[in-house]
């Protein structure tokens, strides 16, 4: 009888542990979905801000305003990139500060020049009024006409 009670107790404990594990996994999945939705909203906000800047560049706005809004848009974009990298770093390093610091010391010097270069190019496009020309050229490059494709150009 004692052996039977011990087996029943073990089964009950295993069932309780399984339920706790299932609840924990559900909570992790819920948090992951919530974070993914937040990432999507941030991405849409960045795209919207850049599209708004491109649209507003067709109007006669002060240069300082376009420069400052471009700066804010690119800060938002690159901080978001750093946020994603940081999240992955914490997962990879399990919170080890040495690994996180080392990886950031290697990553940030690569991102900073790219940030400055892209922002400068974007601001120049906006201020020189060449946004429409830029998109027309991009359209030609992406959607080459059938004659060029058939010729292999």
N, C-alpha and C positions, 0 to 999 in steps of 0.2 A: 504494500500500500504506500509505503514511504517513497519508493522508487517511482510509482505512478504520480504522486504529488509533485515530485521533483521534475518529472518530464512535463507535467502540465504547467508548472511554474516557468520552465525554460521556454515552452511554446508561447506562453503569454508574454514573457519578456521579449522574445524574438518578434512577436507581433507588434508590441509597443514600439520597439526599436525600428521596425520596418515602417510603421506609421509616422514616427518622428522623422525618419529619413525622407519619406515621401513628402511630408510637409515642408521640410527644408529645401528639397529640390523644387517644389512648387514656388516657394518664396524666391529662390534664386532665379527661376524662369520669369517670374513676375517682375523682378527688379531689372533683369536683362531686357525685357520688352519695354519697360518704362524708359530705360536709358536709350534704347534704339529709337524710340519715338522722339525723345529729346534731341538726339543727334540729327534726326531727320528735320525737325523744326529749325535747328540751328543752321543746317545746310540750306534749307529753303530761304531763311532770312539772309544768308550771305549772298545767295544767287539773286534774290530780290533786290538787295542793296546795290549790287553791281549793275544789274539791269536798269535800275532806277537812275543810277549815275550816267549810264550810257544814254538813256533817253533824255535826261535833263541836259546833257552836253550839247544837244541840238539847239538849246535855247541860249539866249545871251545872259549868262550868269557870271558873277564875279569869279575871277581865277582863284582867289584865295578860298572861295567856298568849294569849288570843285577839287582843289588840292586837299583841303581838310577832310572832305567827305571820302575822297579816294584813300587817304591815309587811314581813316577809321575803318573803311571796308577791308583794306588789306590787313590791318591789325587784327580785325575780327577773323578773317580767313586763316591767317597764320597762327593765331592763338588757338583756333579750333584744330588745326593740324597738330599743334603741340599737345593739345588736350588728348587727342586720339593716341598719339605716340606715347604720352605719359601713362595712359591707361594700360596700353600694351606692355610698357616697361614694368609697371607694377606687377602685372600678371607674370611676366617673364622672370623678374628678379625676386618675386615673393616678398617685396618690400625692403630688400637689402639696399641700404642707402649708398653703399660704395658702387654697386652695379648701376643704380639709377643715375648717380652723379657722373660716373664714367661715360655712360651712354649719352647723357645730355650734353656733356662736354664735347662729344664727337658729333652729335646731331645739330645742335644749335648753330655752330659756325658754318654748317652747310646751308641751313635754312635762311640765315640772316642775309647773305648776299643775294640769294634768290628773291627774297622779299623785296629788297631795295631795287633790284633790277626790274622785277615785274611791276612794282608800283611806279617807277620812273617811266617805263614804257607806256603804261596805262594812262598816266597823267598827261604825257606828251600827246597821246592819241586824242584824249579829251580836249586838251587846250588848243591843239592845232586843227580841230574840227575834222579829223581824218577817220573818225569812227566808221562812218558809212563806207568809205573807201576800203578800210581794213576788212569789214565784213563781206564786202563784195569780192575782194580778193580771196578771202577764206572760202567763200561759197564756190568760187571758180576752182580752187584747189581740191575741195572736197567732192564737188559734183561736176567732174569733168564731163564734157559732152561726149556722145557716143563715138564721134570720129576720132577723138584723141585716144579713147580706150581701145578702139579697134586697131589703131596704128601702133599702139603700145607705148605712146609718149608718157 
